[in-house]
Amino acid sequence: MSVAAVVLAAGAASRYGSPKQNVFLPAVLAALAEANVSPVVLVQGAHALEPGSEPGSVVSVVPCEAWASGPGASLRCGLRALGDEVTHALVALADGPQLDPRAVARLVERRDAGPVVAASYDGARSHPVVLARAVWETVPDEGARALKPVLVDCSDLRPPGDVDYPPAAS
């Protein structure tokens, strides 16, 4: 069994006002590298990505022309880029800079609990999410959020966040 990561980074970041993906990608990629998840596929859409290079990780950028159709289109682009040996995809968001490597490891460990396994913090579904290959073709345009998951409690860890707006000027 092989687990790869798909990092969704295709959005326009219109609420943020600039390509936030490039601001937060280093932290997300560092968390994935620390959790030893490789290869990593970055899904690029509205903006060019600058992933840099994390030691020990294999990162490739996959363009997704259909990114504006929704997160599901971006996710499907990333999933199609994974090799046949990959049985599970760990999905992370490029704008979740507090991604905890222990949450990644916990979800990878529990990947066989169901076809869709999602982190939860204080009972609320969040990310990362692990998708078994069996559900890759069923991802709707709304994305993996539309799929019913088995929740894995990560309340003892920091949530990854989901940054939509720039910090307020002081």
C-alpha positions in Angstrom: 0.0 0.0 0.0 1.3 3.4 -1.0 0.1 6.8 0.2 0.8 10.0 -1.7 -0.3 13.5 -1.0 -2.4 15.9 -3.1 -2.1 19.5 -2.1 -5.0 21.7 -3.4 -3.5 25.0 -4.4 -5.5 25.9 -7.5 -7.9 28.6 -6.3 -7.9 32.3 -7.2 -7.4 33.5 -3.6 -9.7 36.4 -4.4 -10.6 37.0 -0.8 -7.0 37.0 0.2 -6.1 39.5 -2.6 -2.9 37.7 -3.7 -1.6 34.2 -4.4 -1.8 33.0 -0.7 -0.8 29.5 -1.9 2.9 30.6 -2.2 2.8 32.2 1.3 1.6 29.0 3.0 3.0 26.2 0.9 6.3 26.0 2.7 4.6 25.2 6.0 2.3 22.6 4.4 5.1 20.9 2.5 7.3 20.8 5.6 4.5 19.1 7.6 4.1 16.5 4.8 7.9 15.9 4.7 8.0 15.5 8.4 5.3 12.9 8.2 7.2 11.1 5.5 4.4 11.3 2.9 5.8 11.3 -0.6 5.3 11.8 -3.5 3.5 15.1 -3.2 1.4 16.5 -6.1 0.6 20.2 -6.0 -2.5 21.2 -8.0 -1.9 24.5 -9.7 -4.7 26.6 -11.2 -5.2 30.3 -11.1 -1.6 31.2 -10.1 1.8 29.7 -10.7 3.1 27.8 -7.7 6.6 28.2 -6.2 6.9 25.1 -4.0 10.6 25.4 -3.3 12.1 22.1 -2.2 11.8 20.3 1.1 14.6 17.9 1.9 13.6 14.3 1.3 10.3 15.0 -0.5 9.3 14.5 -4.1 7.1 17.4 -5.2 5.5 17.8 -8.6 3.3 20.6 -9.8 0.2 19.5 -11.8 -1.7 22.2 -13.8 -5.5 22.0 -13.7 -7.2 23.9 -16.4 -10.7 23.1 -14.9 -9.8 24.6 -11.5 -12.6 27.2 -11.7 -15.2 24.3 -11.7 -14.7 23.8 -8.0 -12.4 22.0 -5.6 -13.6 18.6 -6.9 -12.2 19.4 -10.4 -8.8 20.4 -8.8 -8.8 17.2 -6.7 -9.6 15.0 -9.6 -6.6 16.6 -11.5 -4.3 15.8 -8.6 -5.6 12.2 -8.2 -5.1 11.5 -12.0 -1.5 12.5 -11.6 -0.8 9.7 -9.1 0.9 6.5 -10.1 -0.9 3.1 -10.2 1.0 2.0 -7.1 -0.7 4.6 -5.0 -3.6 3.1 -3.1 -4.5 6.2 -1.0 -4.3 9.9 -1.4 -3.8 12.2 1.6 -5.5 15.5 0.6 -4.3 18.7 2.2 -5.1 22.4 1.6 -2.3 24.8 0.6 -4.0 27.4 2.8 -3.8 25.3 6.0 -0.4 26.5 7.3 -0.8 24.9 10.7 -1.0 21.3 9.3 0.3 19.1 12.1 2.5 16.2 10.8 1.1 14.1 13.7 -2.5 14.5 12.2 -1.1 13.4 8.8 0.5 10.4 10.3 -2.6 9.5 12.3 -4.8 9.6 9.2 -2.3 7.6 7.2 -2.3 5.0 10.0 -6.1 4.9 10.0 -6.5 4.9 6.2 -8.2 1.5 6.1 -11.0 2.6 8.5 -13.1 3.5 5.5 -12.9 4.8 1.9 -12.9 8.4 3.1 -11.1 9.2 6.4 -11.1 12.8 7.7 -9.5 14.5 10.7 -11.9 16.1 13.2 -11.1 18.7 15.8 -13.5 19.0 18.8 -16.1 17.0 16.8 -15.9 19.2 13.6 -14.8 17.6 10.3 -11.7 19.2 8.9 -8.6 18.2 7.0 -6.4 16.5 6.1 -8.5 13.7 4.4 -7.4 10.3 3.1 -9.2 8.9 0.1 -8.9 5.3 -1.0 -8.5 4.8 -4.7 -12.0 3.2 -4.8 -13.6 6.7 -4.4 -11.4 8.8 -6.6 -13.8 8.6 -9.6 -16.7 9.6 -7.4 -15.4 12.9 -6.3 -18.0 15.6 -7.1 -17.3 19.2 -8.1 -17.9 20.2 -4.4 -14.8 18.1 -3.6 -14.2 15.5 -0.9 -16.3 17.5 1.6 -19.3 16.0 -0.2 -18.2 12.4 0.7 -19.2 10.9 4.0 -16.1 10.2 6.0 -15.0 8.1 9.0 -13.8 10.8 11.4 -10.5 10.4 13.2 -10.2 12.5 16.3 -7.3 14.9 16.2 -8.6 17.2 19.0 -5.3 16.8 20.9 -3.5 18.4 18.0 -3.5 21.9 16.5 -6.0 22.3 13.6 -4.5 23.1 10.2 -6.4 26.3 9.7 -8.0 27.6 6.5 -6.7 31.1 5.7 -9.1 33.1 3.5 -8.2 36.7 4.4 -4.9 38.4 4.9 -4.0 39.6 8.4 -5.6 42.8 9.4 -3.3 45.8 9.1 -2.5 47.3 12.5 
